[in-house]
């Protein structure tokens, strides 16, 4: 893999982390808002 590909993968991971940070705890479930509507 070249450095460009590695950077792209890192950006993908950062974006996923950002999505998770936007989630909120509701009761005993973690709800992703607004990008994810499913609960875990």
VODO-323162 format. One record per residue (C-alpha): residue number from 1; residue in one letter; x, y, z. Coordinates in nm, 4 decimals, always signed. Layout:
N
+-----+-----+----------+----------+----------+
:   n : res :     east :    north :       up :
+-----+-----+----------+----------+----------+
: NUM :   A :        X :        Y :        Z :
...
+-----+-----+----------+----------+----------+
//
This chain:
40
+-----+-----+----------+----------+----------+
:   n : res :     east :    north :       up :
+-----+-----+----------+----------+----------+
:   1 :   X :  +0.0000 :  +0.0000 :  +0.0000 :
:   2 :   X :  +0.1189 :  +0.3489 :  -0.0779 :
:   3 :   X :  +0.1065 :  +0.6373 :  +0.1635 :
:   4 :   X :  -0.1969 :  +0.7818 :  -0.0163 :
:   5 :   X :  -0.3958 :  +0.4627 :  +0.0421 :
:   6 :   X :  -0.2954 :  +0.4569 :  +0.4084 :
:   7 :   X :  -0.4060 :  +0.8197 :  +0.4487 :
:   8 :   X :  -0.7417 :  +0.7379 :  +0.2899 :
:   9 :   X :  -0.7930 :  +0.4488 :  +0.5319 :
:  10 :   X :  -0.7054 :  +0.6724 :  +0.8270 :
:  11 :   X :  -0.9565 :  +0.9330 :  +0.7067 :
:  12 :   X :  -1.2262 :  +0.6644 :  +0.6828 :
:  13 :   X :  -1.1541 :  +0.5565 :  +1.0402 :
:  14 :   X :  -1.1600 :  +0.9170 :  +1.1618 :
:  15 :   X :  -1.4976 :  +0.9696 :  +0.9963 :
:  16 :   X :  -1.6358 :  +0.6555 :  +1.1620 :
:  17 :   X :  -1.5088 :  +0.7761 :  +1.5007 :
:  18 :   X :  -1.6694 :  +1.1164 :  +1.4416 :
:  19 :   X :  -2.0009 :  +0.9441 :  +1.3686 :
:  20 :   X :  -1.9768 :  +0.7467 :  +1.6926 :
:  21 :   X :  -1.8963 :  +1.0591 :  +1.8932 :
:  22 :   X :  -2.2194 :  +1.2149 :  +1.7663 :
:  23 :   X :  -2.4183 :  +0.9306 :  +1.9197 :
:  24 :   X :  -2.5988 :  +0.9642 :  +2.2497 :
:  25 :   X :  -2.6813 :  +0.7277 :  +2.5315 :
:  26 :   X :  -3.0562 :  +0.6866 :  +2.5690 :
:  27 :   X :  -3.1419 :  +0.4590 :  +2.8567 :
:  28 :   X :  -2.9194 :  +0.1551 :  +2.8118 :
:  29 :   X :  -2.8898 :  +0.1972 :  +2.4334 :
:  30 :   X :  -2.6452 :  +0.4003 :  +2.2281 :
:  31 :   X :  -2.8226 :  +0.5892 :  +1.9510 :
:  32 :   X :  -2.6315 :  +0.7358 :  +1.6604 :
:  33 :   X :  -2.7672 :  +1.0735 :  +1.5534 :
:  34 :   X :  -2.8169 :  +1.2111 :  +1.3019 :
:  35 :   X :  -2.6094 :  +0.9953 :  +1.0677 :
:  36 :   X :  -2.7060 :  +0.6575 :  +1.2163 :
:  37 :   X :  -3.0566 :  +0.5736 :  +1.3279 :
:  38 :   X :  -3.0038 :  +0.2162 :  +1.4413 :
:  39 :   X :  -2.9468 :  +0.1357 :  +1.8086 :
:  40 :   X :  -2.6960 :  -0.1065 :  +1.9532 :
+-----+-----+----------+----------+----------+
//
